């Protein structure tokens, strides 16, 4: 009865509990994979149809996209759907949330190795588990690769730190295995596994044993991943990898964009950043620059995907900062961790911040509730499958600028046997330097307000089409894109296009030929 409360365990339990809630609630509410995942749905099906041998190309969107994507997530999904009575759609709905939840615990184990105490690590995991950047993109349908990539990256870094601190054969083998899994899960986590390993070596492993261990890890990862990368290189060369790598812009404009606050989520993250700045001050005084170097390196090398990786270090710095603030308000020595956390003022600060983190995560959850296909969309797909012969070319006017965050654009090719000329997903592996110019053209198409604009766009880009789909925006949508959709619907009705499908949510027009 007189036993002291184990606050680090309580913080970790809170992070796991509410972290799991915010990760699973969108899946429970939507009942369909969130946002993206359509291409991965097709690739898992392609893999099963090819008897678990990597196909030459994916059948997604009839675009001859090379099957060069790291395939571990696809194999896991294919095996599960083959063993258990669950569909691929159910796997894309539930598995990313589960894996992403497990990553919370792995992050805590990594933070324990880098930060000076269990308390600091438990404060860091509170920040990480409830930061929107740690779960929003990972719980989506496309999280079948992203969530596994981050989890294996965390596992690899956790073992790698221990390997450099105190060598053992077990740690060496686990580092190699987890690093190989990270490479085989997602292109960006493959990149950051290399960067993280190099950084850990520079800060923790600069000795003969560390150097030899690093060489063995590198050789082991190359060996374990060889069946995949040898197959990819022998089939396609290095072109698909170079093409996909060009989707992360490394220009002065792209770096300056990282400093901008755009959207509610960025502003809600400001208190966490301020606490992290306190952590930077503390680590600077201690002449410990590892976490700051990790942030800078992640952003410099990968402006597009570095944000999620930098969050790992930001969360740890926020944990350090939160402990320091607790010490300041209680006028305690921050080195006496247990004494600081036992004081009421400190607990009020920490639990108050935990409540704020839960609130911001809930807001992000609310935004996720509208990022999946609706029953009306599935009904439209069903009509197309029943009434349109396969292999026709569609233009989808959906009122969303960015195709990769548009579930209609993503899932249309996966759930119909048609080609969507306005879907961007997948072409990052084929377009190379033409990717961003084509993305701008797809944005321009979404602003077409009449059929003359559609025809001009079609001719300018050499895109012949058989059907035009126009989504009907809700009445409250008064944006420019919403008005463009309404105007295009009226224009198409009075044009030579033939209206073949009409509902409260969408119109389908056929081109008379």
Secondary structure, 3 states (H helix, E strand, C coil): CCCCCCHHHHHHHHHHHHHHHHHHHHHHHHCCCCCCCHHHHHHHHHHHHCCCCCCCEECHHHCCEECCCCCHHHHHHHHHHHHCCCCHHHHHHHHHHHHHHHHHHHHHHHHHHHCCCHHHHHHHHHHHHCCHHHCCCCCCCCHHHHHHHHHHHHHHHHHHHHHHHCCCHHHHHHHHHHHHHHHCCCHHHHHHHHHHHHHHHHHHCCCHHHHHHHHHHHHHHHHHHHHHHHHHHHHHCCHHHHHHHCCCCCCHHHHHHCCCCCCHHHHHCHHHHHHHHHHHHHHHHCCCCHHHHHHHHHHHHCCCCHHHHHHHHHHHHHHHHHHHHHHHHHCCCCCCHHHHHCCHHHHHHHHHHHHHHHHHHHHHHHHHCCCCCCHHHHHHHHHHHHHCCCCCEEEEECCCCCHHHCHHHHHHHHHCCCEECCCCCCHHHCCHHHHHHHHHHHHHHHCCCCHHHHHHHHHHCCCCCCEEEEECCCCCCCCHHHHHHHHHHHHHHCCCCEEEEECCCEEEEECCC
